[in-house]
Amino acid sequence: MAVRVCCVRGSHYQVGLQIGRAARRQIAEYLDRHHVFANLLGILQTDAGRMLYDGYLRAAKSAYPHYVEEIVGMSEGSGLPFQHLFLMHCQSEMVLMFTDDCKPVTEIEGCTTVFLNVQNGPRVMVHNEDGDSLVKDLGYVVVANIDPYELPNGDIIPAESFTAFCYPGLLAGNAYSFNLHGLCSSGNFQMAKCVEREKIPQRFLCRALLSATSVEQAVGILRTEGVAMASGYSYNLVSTKDRTSNMYSVEVAPAEGVAGNMVSVRAIEPGDGQTDGRYNHYNLYDHLDTPHWRDLSSEHRKARAAVMEPLSTKQDVLKFMGDTEDPEYPVYRSQTRNDVFMTTSTGVFDLEAGVLEVYTDNPSKRKEPDVIFLLPV
């Protein structure tokens, strides 16, 4: 299937405006048919829902006014209300706060990422983007070059340049992406037991990481005092310019009642490909203390563990990511009786080849990706 690519340039507002205009049909259809958007609109009509929304908007404007301007631009370009687009940026937090009003809510929402980091051998980070089935047909890749931005206090935010797979109407960064500095990232949703009010929706932290010049700076953004996340998330990071050749899994959970985040960094160092240098993250293993996360069903854990075999080559990883053997909880998801989500695309960061490969169908059954992007080196 052809991959839509939207190339944009200008200020944060102008970039949002261009995306909104180019993807007007996709954004409108995504909101119209989204499995939980109508529920969110209903919640917004309540006093409690409105208070929650207003708190998230205040926090986002305070920490990341330039990213709010991107949403303003997308709103004007698509002709859809800003309120509707910002509401979708609060989806994770609103769903967790109002679970009874947002059925079906699944405990297995989230993506799959596998690292294979072999010294003098294959070095890949592969990500299955799992989500609403609409994204498979309506999602697109954004290639953006964004001008510097002056904050109200006079500080200058540097120019940004990135390539990212995007959900319609949402900020870049929550799927798989890379930037001009060679920082490659993907994200895995993790449901924190603690969901905070008056803090920043996790999608804004995803967007902020696209501005980082290195893994260290990306982790620093997540640790920044006063920039507190409302819910949890897992970030997968690797840099084409990291001399250590490490890959990183970074988990972030809200620090209850205080302005800050709990951040845990796990490095996947280059190994021999037999006993080390491999790591998988698909909401099965976590390295922040488990009391911070809502647990998966035992059936889901067993299903994923059952197909996890030794992975020594890139083809081994693609075979695993395309596994459909389990009828209820396959790795490559396809909307089963117990799972409302599906794998919408697969991003393959091949560090040896210096490319990002995008597959819109099962990568284990395809000889070639649908599109290839060159990574900065």
C-alpha positions, -999 to 999 in steps of 0.1 A, spaced: 0 0 0 13 35 -9 25 56 20 13 92 22 41 116 27 34 153 36 64 177 34 60 209 53 81 239 62 77 271 82 67 282 117 50 258 141 17 273 132 24 272 95 35 236 96 3 226 114 -17 246 89 -1 228 60 -7 194 75 -43 203 82 -49 214 47 -31 184 31 -48 158 54 -82 175 58 -101 144 46 -81 120 67 -84 140 99 -121 145 95 -127 108 88 -105 97 117 -124 118 143 -158 109 128 -152 71 130 -128 69 160 -139 42 185 -138 65 215 -140 101 203 -178 104 207 -174 93 243 -147 119 249 -170 146 235 -197 135 260 -172 136 289 -162 172 278 -198 183 284 -196 173 320 -182 197 347 -156 171 357 -146 165 321 -143 202 313 -122 208 344 -98 180 334 -96 192 298 -89 229 309 -62 217 332 -44 198 305 -47 227 281 -32 251 307 -3 227 313 4 223 276 3 260 269 27 267 298 53 241 288 49 238 251 31 268 236 48 262 202 33 227 200 -2 240 209 3 264 179 8 234 157 -25 221 168 -41 255 162 -27 254 127 -40 219 121 -74 230 133 -76 259 109 -62 240 80 -86 210 85 -116 232 93 -122 213 125 -125 228 160 -93 232 180 -112 217 210 -118 185 191 -81 181 181 -67 190 215 -92 165 231 -77 137 211 -43 147 225 -58 140 259 -73 107 249 -51 84 270 -56 105 302 -93 110 297 -99 73 290 -81 63 321 -98 89 342 -133 80 329 -129 43 322 -166 35 327 -176 61 301 -151 51 275 -158 14 268 -144 -6 252 -112 2 269 -87 -26 265 -59 -35 290 -37 -45 261 -35 -12 242 0 -5 231 27 -13 205 56 -38 201 92 -29 199 122 -52 196 159 -42 198 186 -63 182 220 -48 189 249 -71 178 285 -59 179 298 -60 143 265 -74 132 228 -65 128 217 -34 147 179 -29 143 151 -13 163 118 -26 149 84 -12 159 49 -24 153 26 6 155 -6 -8 170 -37 13 173 -71 20 159 -76 3 125 -84 37 109 -48 46 112 -38 19 87 -57 37 59 -56 73 71 -22 77 87 7 95 70 44 104 72 53 140 79 87 154 68 90 188 86 114 216 87 103 241 114 117 276 121 131 287 155 105 298 180 107 326 206 91 317 240 73 344 259 103 348 282 126 355 253 143 321 251 147 307 216 137 272 207 160 260 179 148 250 145 135 214 141 137 189 113 122 154 115 104 126 97 76 109 116 47 85 110 16 104 123 -20 97 134 -45 120 116 -48 154 134 -22 145 161 12 159 168 42 139 155 62 117 179 40 91 194 47 64 167 81 60 151 103 89 139 138 103 135 152 138 134 181 157 117 204 149 146 201 111 140 179 104 170 155 76 162 125 69 184 93 49 189 68 47 217 49 21 236 18 31 256 19 20 292 -11 25 315 1 41 347 -19 34 378 -15 71 387 -30 95 362 -26 132 372 -46 163 366 -32 198 357 -2 181 340 10 176 305 -7 149 283 19 123 272 16 131 235 33 165 241 63 148 256 64 125 226 65 156 204 91 173 225 116 144 220 117 152 183 136 183 192 164 165 211 199 164 197 210 132 215 197 105 237 210 123 267 191 155 258 159 134 252 162 119 287 169 154 300 136 166 285 117 138 303 135 146 336 130 184 333 117 198 366 83 214 362 75 196 330 53 169 346 36 142 326 0 133 334 3 96 325 29 70 317 47 60 285 77 40 272 102 55 248 126 35 226 156 55 215 188 50 194 211 75 178 230 71 146 257 93 161 260 76 195 296 63 198 286 38 224 263 20 199 238 15 228 201 14 223 177 26 251 144 18 266 132 48 287 101 45 309 83 75 324 56 76 350 40 106 367 53 115 401 21 116 421 13 151 436 46 167 426 60 186 396 82 160 379 84 125 364 98 92 374 123 82 347 140 48 343 166 43 316 177 8 304 206 6 280 208 -23 255 246 -25 249 261 -42 218 263 -80 224 273 -112 207 238 -118 194 234 -150 213 232 -141 250 229 -104 250 222 -73 229 185 -83 226 155 -67 242 119 -66 235 92 -42 249 56 -47 242 39 -40 275 52 -73 288 84 -64 306 88 -31 325 118 -17 344 102 9 365 88 -8 396 56 -27 387 34 -8 412 35 21 388 19 2 359 -15 -14 354 -9 -51 347 -16 -70 316 -38 -100 315 -21 -133 322 -34 -146 289 -17 -118 270 16 -123 288 16 -161 281 7 -155 244 35 -131 238 61 -151 258 52 -183 239 63 -169 205 95 -152 218 124 -172 203 161 -164 200 165 -135 176 199 -133 159 192 -116 126 171 -89 111 149 -115 94 144 -132 128 130 -100 142 108 -94 112 94 -129 115 86 -124 151 70 -90 145 48 -106 118 38 -136 140 0 -143 138 0 -178 153 -19 -170 185 -56 -166 176 -64 -141 204 -32 -123 211 -9 -123 180 21 -101 179 10 -87 145 -24 -77 156 -56 -79 135 -86 -71 157 -95 -104 174 -124 -110 198 -104 -98 228 -85 -70 210 -100 -40 193 -67 -28 179 -45 -38 150 -10 -33 137 -12 -3 113 24 -3 101 59 -14 110 89 8 112 124 -8 109 154 13 119 183 -5 103 214 12 118 238 -8 97 222 2 64 214 37 77 177 36 68 141 36 81 120 10 63 82 13 65 59 -17 60 22 -12 57 15 -49 57 29 -79 76 68 -75 74 74 -113 76 55 -118 44 69 -89 24 102 -90 4 105 -52 3 93 -23 24 68 2 10 91 31 15 127 37 26 140 69 43 177 77 47 188 83 83 212 111 91 247 98 99 
